[in-house]
Amino acid sequence: MRTRHGGFSRTASYVSAALLACGLLAVGHPAVASDCECGADAGGYCCPQTPRLEEFGGWSLFWHDPCTTPTLCWAGEHDSHLAQAPQVYVSVDFLPLFRDGPESNNDATAGNDDDVEFQPGIRALVGVGLSDWYRLEFSSLALHSWKDSCYSDNGVNLWSELDNSELNVRRRIAMPTDRHVCAEMSWLVGLRYMQVDEESSVTTENDLFGAQIGALAQFLVHDRAWIDFEIKGAMFMNEAEGSGPNWQVVNTDCTSFLGDLSLQFNYQFAPSWTIRAGYNAMWLTGVALAGENNANNQVDAQCLDHDGDVVYHGPNIGLIWAR
């Protein structure tokens, strides 16, 4: 059984920091649609259908606040912005990933990378509009489990599993009007949990919990079509554990870091439906990996190597529903 050292106090600290950050986000935010009334005085920007097709001259990228200063896009003849932000949106992606790991530290298997082929997985996200400027999002990445004979010299198999969950508050950034560039931006702050478990001749477990920040840029490139580029960074408290036939269970607490990149192409084929495809990469550092701890199994060691780096990357295709 793994011994938790101050787990409750660390969790309370993270939750307190997240609540403080959310409170700071809520201070001084711009007026929202609910602060005004729809009608003729709104200049034609209030009470449209929601959602509507994203088009030049009437685009929103799901962010428009109809009653405050609209973000306008030049359509060649006029400025207009008629879409209204949805209250709920859901996305589901098929996301197979590569796992690129380090070389084994075991001399008997030197030169063999811990790299395994694509393994299928699912990524799901549910978002709720809190106002025209804020959203609450929960996402989960699961079903990724790799098994491969990556140590061919001695026939040792590697099994690896990845799980990921996030809870974020996203805030829209007010963008200046530009006739030539139709763009939106938002940034987020939230909590993230990851679990990385591996097994070969030894077993390692990593429970990672921490805070993250990120930013999303969206560019309308054609009627109904836009590009999303998102970057996120997280810092984790990692409760790592390792065990092997020749040594007892070893627990250690360490700090881990994550970089997360995503590039997506979106096409809205109906007012509530968008299809997207893209590429994703996550670089995780400061974790205990089975391949890097195989050498510890050759001696009666009580030392867990938790300086491993691993990269997960792959394409995705999915659907977004918004209403």
Secondary structure in CASP SS format (residue, H / E / C, confidence):
PFRMAT SS
TARGET T0000
AUTHOR 0000-0000-0000
METHOD secondary structure of the structure
MODEL  1
M C 1.00
R C 1.00
T C 1.00
R C 1.00
H C 1.00
G C 1.00
G H 1.00
F H 1.00
S H 1.00
R H 1.00
T H 1.00
A H 1.00
S H 1.00
Y H 1.00
V H 1.00
S H 1.00
A H 1.00
A H 1.00
L H 1.00
L H 1.00
A H 1.00
C H 1.00
G H 1.00
L H 1.00
L H 1.00
A H 1.00
V C 1.00
G C 1.00
H C 1.00
P C 1.00
A C 1.00
V C 1.00
A H 1.00
S H 1.00
D H 1.00
C C 1.00
E C 1.00
C C 1.00
G C 1.00
A H 1.00
D H 1.00
A H 1.00
G C 1.00
G C 1.00
Y C 1.00
C C 1.00
C C 1.00
P C 1.00
Q C 1.00
T C 1.00
P C 1.00
R C 1.00
L C 1.00
E C 1.00
E C 1.00
F C 1.00
G C 1.00
G C 1.00
W C 1.00
S C 1.00
L C 1.00
F C 1.00
W C 1.00
H C 1.00
D C 1.00
P C 1.00
C C 1.00
T C 1.00
T C 1.00
P C 1.00
T C 1.00
L C 1.00
C E 1.00
W E 1.00
A C 1.00
G C 1.00
E C 1.00
H C 1.00
D E 1.00
S E 1.00
H C 1.00
L C 1.00
A C 1.00
Q C 1.00
A C 1.00
P C 1.00
Q C 1.00
V E 1.00
Y E 1.00
V E 1.00
S E 1.00
V E 1.00
D E 1.00
F E 1.00
L C 1.00
P C 1.00
L E 1.00
F E 1.00
R E 1.00
D E 1.00
G C 1.00
P C 1.00
E E 1.00
S C 1.00
N C 1.00
N C 1.00
D H 1.00
A H 1.00
T H 1.00
A C 1.00
G C 1.00
N C 1.00
D E 1.00
D C 1.00
D C 1.00
V E 1.00
E E 1.00
F E 1.00
Q E 1.00
P C 1.00
G C 1.00
I E 1.00
R E 1.00
A E 1.00
L E 1.00
V E 1.00
G E 1.00
V E 1.00
G E 1.00
L C 1.00
S C 1.00
D C 1.00
W C 1.00
Y E 1.00
R E 1.00
L E 1.00
E E 1.00
F E 1.00
S E 1.00
S E 1.00
L E 1.00
A E 1.00
L E 1.00
H E 1.00
S E 1.00
W E 1.00
K E 1.00
D E 1.00
S E 1.00
C E 1.00
Y E 1.00
S C 1.00
D C 1.00
N C 1.00
G C 1.00
V E 1.00
N E 1.00
L E 1.00
W E 1.00
S E 1.00
E E 1.00
L E 1.00
D E 1.00
N E 1.00
S E 1.00
E E 1.00
L E 1.00
N E 1.00
V E 1.00
R E 1.00
R E 1.00
R E 1.00
I E 1.00
A C 1.00
M C 1.00
P C 1.00
T C 1.00
D C 1.00
R C 1.00
H C 1.00
V C 1.00
C C 1.00
A E 1.00
E E 1.00
M E 1.00
S E 1.00
W E 1.00
L E 1.00
V E 1.00
G E 1.00
L E 1.00
R E 1.00
Y E 1.00
M E 1.00
Q E 1.00
V E 1.00
D E 1.00
E E 1.00
E E 1.00
S C 1.00
S C 1.00
V C 1.00
T E 1.00
T E 1.00
E E 1.00
N E 1.00
D E 1.00
L E 1.00
F E 1.00
G E 1.00
A E 1.00
Q E 1.00
I E 1.00
G E 1.00
A E 1.00
L E 1.00
A E 1.00
Q E 1.00
F E 1.00
L E 1.00
V E 1.00
H E 1.00
D C 1.00
R C 1.00
A E 1.00
W E 1.00
I E 1.00
D E 1.00
F E 1.00
E E 1.00
I E 1.00
K E 1.00
G E 1.00
A E 1.00
M E 1.00
F E 1.00
M E 1.00
N E 1.00
E E 1.00
A E 1.00
E E 1.00
G E 1.00
S E 1.00
G E 1.00
P C 1.00
N C 1.00
W E 1.00
Q E 1.00
V E 1.00
V E 1.00
N E 1.00
T E 1.00
D E 1.00
C E 1.00
T E 1.00
S E 1.00
F E 1.00
L E 1.00
G E 1.00
D E 1.00
L E 1.00
S E 1.00
L E 1.00
Q E 1.00
F E 1.00
N E 1.00
Y E 1.00
Q E 1.00
F E 1.00
A E 1.00
P C 1.00
S C 1.00
W E 1.00
T E 1.00
I E 1.00
R E 1.00
A E 1.00
G E 1.00
Y E 1.00
N E 1.00
A E 1.00
M E 1.00
W E 1.00
L E 1.00
T E 1.00
G E 1.00
V E 1.00
A C 1.00
L C 1.00
A H 1.00
G H 1.00
E H 1.00
N H 1.00
N H 1.00
A H 1.00
N H 1.00
N H 1.00
Q H 1.00
V C 1.00
D C 1.00
A C 1.00
Q C 1.00
C C 1.00
L C 1.00
D C 1.00
H C 1.00
D C 1.00
G E 1.00
D E 1.00
V E 1.00
V E 1.00
Y E 1.00
H E 1.00
G E 1.00
P E 1.00
N E 1.00
I E 1.00
G E 1.00
L E 1.00
I E 1.00
W E 1.00
A E 1.00
R C 1.00
END
